[in-house]
Amino acid sequence: MTKQMLDISTTKNKELGLWEITATLTLPPITVTRLKKDKSDAEYELRNAFREIVEEIVEKHCEEELS
């Protein structure tokens, strides 16, 4: 049995008239590598690299789950 990376639950909140969406993202280990001249640039580069990967994963799985 394959575990889903993105588990989404969608319900209509009748009191507020809004959609209530709860999502749990389960990721395997992800490794990124960057080469930088200045060590001080590493934090930004790593945050950005992981953010881009997670955005792609969420976008792909949302398209599958919410369409």
N, C-alpha and C positions, 0 to 999 in steps of 0.2 A: 504494500500500500504506500503510495507516494504522498508525502505531506505537502500541502500547498504552501507556497512562499507567502502569499497574501490571502488572509481569511477576512472576508468582508460580510458584515451583517447590516442590512438596511431595513429600517422600519419607519413608518410615518407617525410622527408625534401629533396626535389628533388635537391635543390642547393648544399647541403652538402652531400647528399647520405646517410644520417643517419636517424635512427628512432628517432622520437621525442615523448616522453612519458610523459604525465602529469597525476599525481595521487593525489587524495584528500582522506585522511583517516579521517573518522568520527567515533569517539569512544564514547561509553557510559562511564559513570563514572567507573573507575577501582580503587580498593582499594587493597593495599598490606600491609602486616604486617611482621615485622622482630623483633626478639629479639636479642639485642646486649649488650655485657658487657660494651663496650666503646661507648659513644655517638658520638665520632668523626668518628666512622665507619658507622654511619647511612646514611650519604649522598651517599657514594659509594654503599651501600646495596640497597637503594631506587632507585638510578639511574639504577643499574643493574637489579633489579626486574622489573621495568617498561620497560626497553629496551628488556628484554627477552619476555615479554608479547606482546609488539608491534611487535617484529620480528615474533613471531608465527602467529599473526593475519595477518600481511602483507603477509607472506609466503603462508598461507592457501588461502587467497583471490586472490593473484596473480596467483596461480595455477588454480583457477577457471576462472579468467578473461582472462588470456593470453594463455590458452591451447586450 
